[in-house]
Amino acid sequence: MTATIDSVGTQSTADLLKGVLFGGNFRQEHGPWRRLISTQPFRRPADRTPDERLSLAYQRLRILNSTLGSAAGTAADPRALAALHEWIGPVDPALTTVAGIHYNLFLGSLLDHDGDTRRDLSDFLRLRRIGTFLCTEVAHGNDAVAVETTATYDRARDGFVLHTPHSGAQKFMPNASPAGGPKTGLVAARLLADGADHGVFLFLVPLTDEVRPLPGVRVRRLPARLGSPVDHCLTSFDQVFVEREALLGGEHGRVGDNGEFSSAMGNRRRRFLTSIGRVTVGKISMSACAVGAARATLAVAVRYGGHRYISGPRAAQPVPVIAHRSHHGPLAEAMATVFAMSLLHRRALDRWEAQGGPGPGTERAEAERLVAVAKGWITWRARAVIVECRERCGAQALLENNGMADLVAGAEGVITAEGDNLAIHAKAAAEMLFAAPRTPQDSTSDAAPGDLADPRFLGRLHAYVEDLWFARARARMSGARSDGPLDRWNAASGPALRGVEAHAHRQATEAYADAVAGLPEGPARDRLAELQRLFALWWVARNSGDLLAAGRLTIDQVNALPDAVEGLIADVAAHLPTLIESFALPEEVLADWPIARADYADVYDDPEAAWQSAAGTEGER
């Protein structure tokens, strides 16, 4: 292992791998955001209080908005939103939060429901008012369909009265304070009309002016949370009136000029899911944010490992810490995972975009499920990568100025945002469990052990592991002692969740195979193939007992797995600098994190220390 960048073919290899990570339209899709975070307003500030950092996030939001050709166009484009999150996520998690809420959940929802009422969106497009999204309540998170804030139709005034009936119905964690400027929210509330409950819809509600909440609206800042400062609040309503046009209606439900409610959907849950359809694009954005943060921390860890020297076998010859297998091994495995995360993210985004967004249909439902599965798997993997990189950088990485502390906490945020990971994986597990079993791709001969160097064989092993866990889940469900649905689900959920994890691995492995096949023969393809095989063999090794028992692996193959993995770690580790070059992180951003620079120790220099005067005396001599 060396700490130097490969001397042959580095640029072309990095460029080709950049295309793998970001797709073939890097200049248009990612270039604007990459350039934006390279500018002076996005440099990392020193020694700012949490309130000052929050204010900076909103200042940056306005700068970002000023660069957009069309704020509405960005809000309507899932690919643009994903790219935005991918680049600003590592630079300013607080900005990422408020920008994602404003452009996706708020503006995106308004645009999606614009068929009934042509609203004047100019205040939101020009950021004269900042949008936020109030769905979750203190007592209702993943079961948001059960929120208890009410919006009662008032025939006499032809509008709705919003009210919070008790403490548990307070809106939880929206950025609803006047920080950054006046706020308007989309409030998820239960539509009550003529004594009937029609389900949960979104209502456009002004919340604050520049200084304080508006009459009837109560906004209280929550305690400081882990990570970057955002003005998360508890928000409640005391008989707040809004016009009928405040309802974001459509085919899923509307109140007409006659004051009567109508809907093309008889199911209240479907009405709610239609109302909050933007949450799926939010999941895509959370995956993008996690991918960007994992890449950034891995790049910093590799660079720091290359210029952090420690004593070598001979005291007079120090070596970079990354020369040690104990150090570069985890980073090589993290690299294989980060490429897998990137490829799965783009696969989910491509499939969602190909299906045209939310709506009925089996293929569309499968695309939405892949988005959810990818969000859970990618954000969990991102946390593991970020924590590993933090550890490899030691105490330096615990300091705020080195960037990783915010990203460690940020990983926890994306794991919970837009649907808690365990909840969305449980939903996916139930859907996949009750669906018809997947048709195996293997023929009888393909079920026999193959060659561990053959990616197609490794792909079949991944598919078998997925099928095995769902078969176990179905068997446990049918063998449950009780006929109650909760008891049957509890019996099956453990293996079903393992099946969802295996599904994510299979999808990432297939995305790897497609990417390798799309590259020309040469160093870039070799590097990607090494990453692909390392990623695949790690999963095979984890499941080798089941694969051996099923006759899919031989004893000799199981015994050969550790050496095969070690060989691939050495191959990947030798090219880590080239691989992080493919991340295309701007040098301006990396320079903001001292440990990413070879002169990181100079940050701690003391201009008034004794050695300064000693150095001056030496110079005079």
N, C-alpha and C positions, 0 to 999 in steps of 0.2 A: 504493500500500500504506500503510495506517495501522495504528497500534498500538492503536487503540481498539476496544472491543467494539461490534458492530452495535447501533444504537439501536432498530431497529424489529423487533418480533417475535422478539427474541432468546430469550426464555424458552421460548415455544412451539416454536420451531425446535429449540432444544437438547433439549427434552424428547422431541420426535418422533424426533430422531436418536438419542437415548439408547435409545429403544425398538428402533430398528434394530440397535444394537450389542448390546443385552442381551436382546432378546426382550420379550414382552408381560407377563412376570411378574417384573419387576424387584424389586418390594417383597419378595416371598417368596424368590425364588431368589438375589438378590444383596444385598438389604438387610441381612441379618444380618452378612455378612462386611464390608460397607462400614462398618457401625456399629462392628464389633469393631476394625478398624484405626484408627478415629477416637479410641479410648480411650487414656488415659494410659499403660497398660503397653506400648503399641505405638509410643510416641514414640521417635524416633531417639536413642540414647544418645550421649554425647560421650566421646571419648578412652578407649575400652575396649580391652583386650588381646584377641587372638583367643580365648583361653580364656574370658574374661568374656563375649564375644559369643556363644560356643557355649552357655555356661550360660544366657544370656538366652533363646536360641532354645528350649531345653527348658522354661524357666519359662513362656514364652509358649505352648508346646504345652499345658501343663497349664491355663492360663487358657482357651485355645481349647476344650479338651475340656470344661471346666466349663460352657461356654455351650451345649453341644449338648443338644438334647432327647433324642437317642439317638445315641451313637457308632456303634452297629451300623447304624442307619438311614442315617447319613451315609456309612458305608463301602459300603453296598449301593446307593447312589444315584450313578451316574456324573455326573449333572447337578450335584448338590450338590458333589461332589469337584472338578469343573471350575470351578465358581464360587469355591470356596475358593482354588484355585490362582490364579485370575484376580486376586484382590484381595490376598492375602498375598504373592504373588510379588514385586511391586515394593517391598514394605515390609521383608521379611526373607527373603532367599533361603535362609538356613540353616534357618529355621523351615519354609519351604516344602518343603525336602528331607525333613526328618525327619517332618513331618506327612503328606506324600504317601506315604512308605514305610509309616508306621504304619497309616494309615487305608485306603489302597488296596491296596498289595502284600501287607501282612501281614494286617490284619483282613479285607479283602475276599476274600483267598484262603481264609482260614479259613471265612468264611461261605459261599463258593461250594462248599466241600467238606464241608459240615456234615451231609450226608445220611447218611453211614455212622456217624459218631460224634458224639454230642451232647457237645461239650466245654464246660467251664466257662470262659467268656471274660471273667468279671468282672474279673480282674486286668488284662486288656488294655483293657477298656472304661473302667475307672476309672484307668488309667495307673499302677497299682501296678507293672506291668511294661510296658516300651516294646517294641514289635515292630519287627523289622528283617527284611531280605530278602537272603539269601545265595545268589545264583545265579552271577553272573560269577566266573570264576577268572582267575588271572594269565595262563594260557595259553588261555583260552576266553572270548571276549566275545560277539560276534555269532553264534558257533557254539556257543551254550550247550548245545545238544543233545548235545555231545560232552564235557560236564564229567566230571571223573575222580574227584571225591569219591565214595566208596562207602558204601552202607548195606547191610550184609550181614545177612540174616535169620538169627537164632540160634534154632533150634527149642527148645533146652533152656530158654532164658529167655523165649521167645515175644516177641522184640523185635528191634531192629536195632542193629548196631554201626557207627557212623559213623567213617570213617577218611580221612585225607588222605595219599595214597601218595607224593607228591613235591612239590617246591617249586611247580611250575607249577599244581598243583591247589589251592593256597591260595585261599580266597575273597577277592575283590578289591573293595575300596571299600564294603563295607557299614558303616553307623554302629554298629559292634558293641562299642565300648568301654563301660565303666560310666558314662560321662558322661551326666548327666541322670537316672540311675536304673538299676535292674536291666534287662537286655535279654534278650529271647527272640527267636530267629530262625526263619524258615522257610528251611531249607537244601535246595537242589537237589542231590540225590545219586543215584547210579546204584544201583538196587535189584537186589541179587544174592541169589538164593535157590536152593539146591540146585544150585549151579554154573552157573545160567543168569542172563544179563543181561537184565532186563526193561525197561530204559530208565530215564529220569530222572524222579523224582518229588520232591515236597516233603515234608520232615519237620520237625515242630515240635520245636525243640531249645532248652532254656534255655542261655544263653551266659554271663551274668555275674550276680553279686550287686551290691550297691551299691558295692563296692570293687574287685573283681578278677574275672577269668574263673573259671568253675567248673572242677573237675577234668577234665582231658583236653582242655579247650578252650584254645587259645593265641590271644591277640588282641594284635596289634602295630599301633600307630598308623602310618599312612603319612605320608610327608613332607607339609608344608603344600602345598595345591593352590591354583591360581588361584581367586580369588573368596572368598565368605563361608566362614568356618570351620565345618566339619562333621567329626565324629570318624570319618573314613574309616579303615578298618583292613584289615590282612591277618588272616584268621581260618583256623585249621586245627584238625583233630580227631585225637586219638590214642586210638582204640578207645573212643569215647564211646557208652555204651549208652542207648537210649531204648525205651520200651514200644511194642508193636505199634500202639497207638492214635495214636502220633506220626505215622504215615503219613497224609498227606492223600489218602485213596483215594476211589474212586467207580467208576462204570461203566468208566472208563479203566484201572482197575487196583486190586486190593486183595489183601490176604493174609487168608484166612479163618481161622476158629477151628481148622481142621484144619492150618493152616500152609501151605496151598497157595495159590499165586498164580493169580489169574484176571483176565481183562480182556475187555471187549466189543470192544476195538480191537486188531487184530493188528499194527498199525504202531506201532513204538516212537516215531517222531517225532510222530505224532498224540497219543500218550499224554503226551509232554512238553509239546506246545503246549496241551493241555487243562489240564495242571497249572499252567502259567504264564499262563493266560488273562487274568489281571488286567493283564498288560503292555499290552493294548489300551486299557483305561481309563487306564492310565498315559500312553499317547501322547496321549490326549485332554487329560489334565491338563497335560502338557508344552506342548501348543499353547496352552492357556488361560494358563499362566504366561508364555509368550512374548508373547502378546497384551497381557496386563496390563502387562508391563515396557515394551513398545514404546509403549503409550499414555502411561505415566507419563513416560518420557524425552521424548517428543514434547511433552507438555504443559509440561514444565519448559523445554524449548528455546524454545518459542513465547513463553512468559512472559518468559524472560530476554531474548530478542531484542527484546521490546517495551519493556523498561526499561533496556537497556544502550545508552547514548547514545554516539555518535561524532561527529566533526566532519562537518558538512554542507558543501554547496557554498559556503555563506557561513560563515565561521568562527564568527560570532556566533549561528548557528542550528544547533545540533547536532540530529541525527536519530537515531531508534532504529535499531540495526543491521539490524533485520528489514525496514526500508524498502527495503533493497537487494535487487534481483533475485537476486544471487549468494547471498544469505542466505535469503530467503523461498522461492526456487524449490525447493531441495532439501527444505525443510520441507513445502511443498505436495505434492510428489511422495510424501513419506513419509506424509502424511495420507491420500492415496488408497490407499497400500499398507496402512496400518493398518486402514482400514475394510474393505479386501479380506480381510485376515487375520482380522478379527473375524467377517465374514460366512462365510468358509470354515470357520472353527472351529465356528460354530453349525450350519452345514449338515452337517458330518461328525458332530457330536454328535447332531443330530436323527435322522439316518439310522441311526446305531448304536443309538440308543435305540428307534427304531421297529422294528428287527429283533430286539429282545429280548436283545441280548448275543451271546456266543459260541455256536457250534453249526454244524451242517451247513446247506447250502443256498446256491444261487448268489447270491441277493440279500444274504444275510448275509456271504458272502465279499466281495462288492463293497463293502458298508458297512465292513467291516474294512479293506479296501484303501484306501478313501477316508480313513479315520482315519490310516493310515500315511502316505499321500501328503500329507495336510494337515499332519501333524506335521512332516515334513521341510521342506516348503515354508514353513510359517509360522515355524518356528524359524530357518531361514536368513534369511528376510526380516526377522525381528525383529532379528537381529544387525546386518543392514545398516542398519536404521532407527536402532537404538541407537547404533551407531558414528557415523552421520551426525549425529545430535543431539549426541553428545559433542563432535564437531569444531566444530559451530556454537556451542558454549558455551565453546570454547577451554580454556585452562589451568584455569579454575574447575572444569570438569567432571572433571578428573583427581583432584580432592581427594575423599577418602572422604565428608566431611560433606555433599557436594552430591549424593550418591546414585547418580550414574551409574556410577562405577567398579565398584561391586558388580554392577550390572545388565549391564555389558559382559561381565564374567567369567561372570555367570549365564547369559548367552546361550550361551556355549560349553558350559556344563553341560547345558542342555536339548537342545542339538544332539546330544549323545552319549547322554543318558539314554533308557532304554526302547527301545533300538535305535538304533545310530548312523545318522544320516540317510542317508548314502550306501548303507549296507547295506539299509535298509528301502526306499529308492527303487529299488535294484537288484532286490530281490525283487518289488516292484510292477511294474517294467519287464518282468521275465521273465514274470510272470503275464499282463500285458496283451499282450505280444508273442506268446505262444502261444495266446491266446484268439482267437476269430473276430474279424476286423476289424470295427471299429465301423461300423454302418450309417449312411452319411451322411444328414444331415437335409436337405441341399440338393436342390432340383430342378435340372434343367438350366439353367433361367432364373436361379435363385438363385446359380448359380456365377459369373455375370457380375458386374463391379464394381457396387457400389451406392453409397450415400451415406454418407460418413464421419460424418455427424451422426446416422445411424440406428443405435441400439444393436443392433437385430436383425442388421444387416449386420456390425457389429463382432463379434457373437457367432459368425456363420458363419465369419468369418476366423479366429477363435480355434479353432474346430472343425477347420478345414482344416489349420492349422499342426500340431495334434496328430496328425491322420491322416497328414500328410506325413512326420513324423518316424518314426512306426511303420512306414510303408511303406518308408522308407529302411532301417530296422533289419531288416525281413524280407528285403529285397533283399540286404543285406550278409550276412545269415546264410546265405541260399541260395547266395551266391557265394563263401563262405569256401573257402580253398584246402584246408583239412583237414576231415576228417569228425569229428574229435574234438569232444566237446561244449564243452570249454573254449575251443577255438579258434573255434567257431561263435559262442559267447556273446561272446567278446572282439571279434569282428568287428561284432557287432550292438549291444553295450552302449552305446557312445557315443550314437548316434542314439536308442536306446530310452530312455536317461535323459533326453535332450532331450524325448522324447515324454511322459514322466512330468511334467516341468516344465510342458509345454504343457497337459497334462491338469489340473494344479492351477490354471493360469491360466484355463482354460475353466470349471472348476467355480466359481472365485471370480467370474468375469464373470457366470455364470448366477445366482449368489447375489445379486450386485449388481442384476441386472435384476429379480429377484423382489422385492427390497427397495424399489426405486424404484416398482414397480407397486403396492406395498402402501401407499404414502403418499398422502395427499390432495394435490390441487393446492395449491401455495403455496411459501413459501421453503424449507421443509425438503426438499421433493421437488426443488426446483431445486438446492440445495446437494448433495444426494446424487447427482443426475444429473451434475453437474459432476465430482464425484469419480469416478463410474463411467466417464465418458468419458475422463478423464485417465488412469485406470488402463488402460483398454482401448487407447487410442491409443499409449501407451508401448510396449505389447507388439506392436502392429501395426507400429510404427516399427522395432522390433528385428528383425522378420521381414519387412520390406518387400521385400527382394530376392527371397525365395522367392515372396511373394505377387504381385509384379510379374511374375516369370518364368512363373507359372501363369496369368496373365491375371485374377487376382482383384483387382488394383489397377491403375489407369492411371498413366502417368508423371506426369500432372498431380496425381493424388492423393498419390503419393509426395512430389512437390515441395511439396505443401500441408501435409504432416504436421508439419514443424517449427513453422510459424506456428500451426497448430491447437493443438499442445501448449502453445506459449507463451501463447496466449490463455486456455487453461484454467488454466494456472499462475497467471495474474493473477487469474482469477475465484476460484479456491480460496484464494489468499493473502489476498484481501480479507476473508475470513470465517474465518481461522484461529482467532481467539479464541472465536468461537461454536462452532466445531467441537470445540475442546478442552473447552468447557463440557459438551458431550454425553458426555464420558468419565466425568462424575460423580465425579471424584476429590475426596475430602474435603479441605477447606481445612487441616484439622489435619495431614494427611499432606504436602501441598504445603509447609506452613510448616516442616516438618522439613528441607527442602532449601533452604538460604539463597538460591541463585540463582533460585529460583522467586518470591522476594519483591522488591518494588521497593526495599526498604531493605537489599539484600544486602550493600552495602559496609559497613554498620554492624557486621557480624559481625567485621570486621577492625579495628575501632576499638581504640585502645590507651588505657586509662584513665590510664596514667602518662606519656603522651607530652607533649611540649612544648606541642602545640596545645591540650591540655586546660587548662593554666594560662593560656595566652593567651586562651582563650575566657572563662575566669573573670574575667580582668582587664578584658576588653572589657565584660563584664556589669556590673562595678562602675562603669565609666565611664558 
